[in-house]
């Protein structure tokens, strides 16, 4: 998508939609929001909607960082303790690995 062709009001609306969509457990939308709108928010000359876009980009980046931290923590804990959790660990597994090594 070429953001140069879109009016500033639509840019703000799209940025806001991606920001709100990230709360539906879709952190990929926050990543897209940051990548697409970073230049608009921080590198372009100032325009009326820019402070709001900048706010959404910052909040999207923060949400993405928090989501990655939580997911990384969960994956690390699960991988480390799955065998010790016994049956609960097996129920949480999509595929049950053989052995405990």
C-alpha positions as CSV (number, residue, x, y, z in Angstrom):
1,X,0.0,0.0,0.0
2,X,1.3,3.4,-0.9
3,X,0.6,5.8,1.9
4,X,1.5,8.8,-0.2
5,X,-1.8,8.5,-2.2
6,X,-4.0,8.4,0.9
7,X,-5.4,11.5,2.5
8,X,-4.2,12.2,6.0
9,X,-7.6,11.6,7.6
10,X,-7.7,8.1,6.1
11,X,-4.1,7.4,7.3
12,X,-5.2,8.3,10.8
13,X,-8.3,6.0,10.5
14,X,-6.2,3.1,9.1
15,X,-3.6,3.6,11.8
16,X,-6.2,3.6,14.5
17,X,-7.9,0.4,13.1
18,X,-4.6,-1.5,13.1
19,X,-3.9,-0.3,16.7
20,X,-7.3,-1.4,17.9
21,X,-7.1,-4.7,15.9
22,X,-3.9,-5.6,17.9
23,X,-6.0,-5.9,21.0
24,X,-7.9,-8.8,19.4
25,X,-4.8,-11.0,20.1
26,X,-3.4,-10.0,16.7
27,X,0.0,-8.4,17.6
28,X,1.0,-8.8,14.0
29,X,-1.3,-5.8,13.3
30,X,0.8,-3.8,15.8
31,X,4.0,-4.8,13.9
32,X,2.4,-3.7,10.6
33,X,1.2,-0.5,12.1
34,X,4.7,0.4,13.4
35,X,6.4,-0.5,10.1
36,X,3.9,1.2,7.8
37,X,3.4,4.4,9.8
38,X,6.8,5.0,11.4
39,X,7.9,7.3,8.5
40,X,4.5,9.1,8.6
41,X,4.7,9.6,12.4
42,X,8.3,10.6,12.8
43,X,10.0,11.6,9.5
44,X,7.4,13.5,7.5
45,X,6.8,17.3,7.9
46,X,4.2,18.1,10.5
47,X,0.5,17.9,9.6
48,X,-2.7,18.0,11.6
49,X,-3.2,14.2,12.2
50,X,0.5,13.5,12.8
51,X,0.4,13.7,16.6
52,X,-2.4,11.1,16.8
53,X,-0.7,8.8,14.3
54,X,2.5,9.2,16.4
55,X,0.6,8.2,19.5
56,X,-0.9,5.1,17.9
57,X,2.6,4.1,16.5
58,X,4.2,4.4,19.9
59,X,1.4,2.5,21.6
60,X,1.5,-0.2,18.9
61,X,5.3,-0.6,19.5
62,X,4.8,-0.8,23.2
63,X,2.0,-3.4,22.8
64,X,4.2,-5.4,20.5
65,X,7.1,-5.4,22.9
66,X,4.9,-6.5,25.8
67,X,3.3,-9.2,23.7
68,X,6.7,-10.5,22.5
69,X,8.0,-10.5,26.1
70,X,5.0,-12.3,27.5
71,X,5.0,-14.9,24.7
72,X,8.8,-15.5,25.0
73,X,8.4,-15.9,28.8
74,X,5.6,-18.4,28.4
75,X,7.5,-20.4,25.7
76,X,10.6,-20.5,27.9
77,X,8.6,-21.6,31.0
78,X,6.6,-24.2,29.1
79,X,9.6,-25.7,27.3
80,X,11.5,-25.9,30.6
81,X,8.8,-27.3,32.9
82,X,6.5,-29.3,30.5
83,X,7.9,-32.6,31.5
84,X,7.6,-31.8,35.2
85,X,4.0,-30.8,34.8
86,X,3.1,-34.3,33.9
87,X,-0.4,-34.8,32.6
88,X,-1.2,-31.1,32.5
89,X,1.9,-30.4,30.4
90,X,0.7,-33.2,28.0
91,X,-2.8,-31.6,27.8
92,X,-1.3,-28.3,26.9
93,X,0.9,-29.8,24.2
94,X,-0.2,-30.0,20.6
95,X,2.2,-32.8,19.9
96,X,3.4,-34.9,22.8
97,X,7.2,-35.4,22.6
98,X,8.6,-38.8,23.4
99,X,10.8,-39.0,26.4
100,X,11.9,-36.3,28.8
101,X,15.4,-35.6,27.6
